[in-house]
Amino acid sequence: MESGNLYKQIPDNLDEEIFQLLGQGENVRIERIISNGHTSPATGWYDQAQNEWVLVLKGSASISFENGQVVDLREGDYLNILSHQKHKVIRTSASTETIWLAIHYR
């Protein structure tokens, strides 16, 4: 058995975005992501083979889709991104860390 707290053990230095694997199985991967003003690379899109369900636990973010749609997420908001739905993170809170719970599934 493994347990933890999603709001604990956050480094003071967040020069790079943190991806922490919390659990995985044959068709699922669960991770905590910690951002602080981080965004996706300026060019290109995420084009994932699996679906991704994300929940913003703390902070805020904006995700842009290839079709021009932008979704703003605040604490408690979630979004289900289907496989091969091209997207990128265009904003995360810079004044506080953004803590995400991401579930990748098939």
Long-range contacts (C-beta under 8 A, 24 or more apart in sequence): 6-32, 6-57, 6-99, 6-101, 7-57, 7-58, 7-99, 10-34, 10-97, 10-99, 14-38, 14-97, 27-105, 27-106, 28-103, 28-104, 28-105, 28-106, 29-103, 29-104, 29-105, 30-101, 30-102, 30-103, 30-104, 31-101, 31-102, 31-104, 32-99, 32-100, 32-101, 32-102, 33-99, 33-100, 33-102, 34-97, 34-98, 34-99, 34-100, 35-59, 35-61, 35-89, 35-92, 35-93, 35-97, 35-98, 35-100, 36-92, 36-93, 36-94, 36-96, 36-97, 36-98, 37-92, 37-93, 37-94, 38-89, 38-92, 39-88, 39-89, 39-90, 39-91, 39-92, 40-88, 40-89, 40-90, 41-88, 44-88, 45-86, 45-87, 45-88, 46-86, 46-87, 46-88, 47-84, 47-86, 48-81, 48-83, 48-84, 48-104, 49-83, 49-84, 50-83, 50-104, 50-105, 50-106, 51-80, 51-81, 51-82, 51-83, 51-104, 51-105, 51-106, 52-80, 52-81, 52-102, 52-103, 52-104, 52-105, 53-78, 53-79, 53-80, 53-81, 53-102, 53-103, 53-105, 54-78, 54-79, 54-81, 54-100, 54-101, 54-102, 54-103, 55-100, 55-101, 55-102, 56-98, 56-99, 56-100, 57-99, 57-100, 57-101, 58-96, 58-97, 58-98, 58-99, 59-92, 59-93, 59-96, 59-97, 59-98, 59-99, 60-91, 60-92, 60-93, 60-98, 61-89, 61-91, 61-92, 61-93, 61-98, 61-100, 62-89, 62-90, 62-91, 63-87, 63-88, 63-89, 63-90, 64-88, 64-89, 64-90
